[in-house]
Amino acid sequence: MVREKVRASTRTLQWKCVESRADSKRLYYGRFILSPLMKGQADTIGIAMRRALLGEIEGTCITRAKSEKIPHEYSTIVGIQEPVHEILMNLKKIVLRSNLYGTRDASICVKGPGYVTAQDIILPPSVEIVDNTQHIANLTEPINLCIRLQIERNRGYRIKTLNTFQDGSYPIDAVFMPVRNANYSIHSYVNGNEKQEILFLEIWTNGSLTPKEALYEASRNLIDLFIPFLHADEENLNLENNQHKVTLPLFTFHDGLAKLRKNKKEIALKSIFIDQLELPPRIYNCLKRSNIHTLLELLNNSQEDLMKMEHFRIEDVKRILDILEIEKHFA
């Protein structure tokens, strides 16, 4: 019965790609429309699709580098123009395309002098580089540069931390998200006596996926998330049973800020940007839109200030505190 209703309500819906272009090897753009929708449906779909595009699609990144010649991340090597941390930043910029699962090994082994680029990386068969011209290092002397790399497929992003350094290898900030940005807009119009809507979706990708492929992946992931509800046994659902209802306690940042200041100078908090926190894309975008860029700016806001932000919820306050792990690390 549920499936019949779904078919009847979506049978006339049509989607279309109205614009598609490649601005560069690492920047693709696509614009899509979905119509006709009833009043309110465009917003429902737009919010869900944007969240799925930014947070639910997997990507492939270089996540670790190791070389016997590197004593520490901020060292310099004779015969190489760039310091080690700049080489790691260049490795982070490399965009990979693959369908692998788990981690794989890759390597660079080059003799100078000369420029080292992404095309010098020896990759496993299931991985390819989107832009081979990405610069890695400049060897100014006849030395050998050998770096072992770890490649991983995942979703979201991962910020390196002190406890991720192991076996003389160096972690690299990993941005697995192939979608750089996603926006949606709504056009309303009147059809007879009924008000209808057209949903416009704009998608920018890093070149590892086309916007059309990203739209397909996001849609499939959303469907997979909702399939369990289609198989729910309606006879056993008791919507009026509040036995397991959970009431969220109120949270405040003031205590957390006081504890941080016990062990950390305020200038240190200014140097920690929210980009370095593993915040969900929706919370991150809410903070950015409110001109909150550093940890200090975040903690200086009261719970009431945060709740005034558009699309921000009480659960988000708890999520931020959980991510910061204030009690564990700064108490």
Summary of the structure (lengths in Angstrom):
residues: 331
radius of gyration: 24.0
end to end distance: 54.6
largest distance: 77.4
contacts: 924
relative contact order: 0.15
helix: 35%
strand: 32%
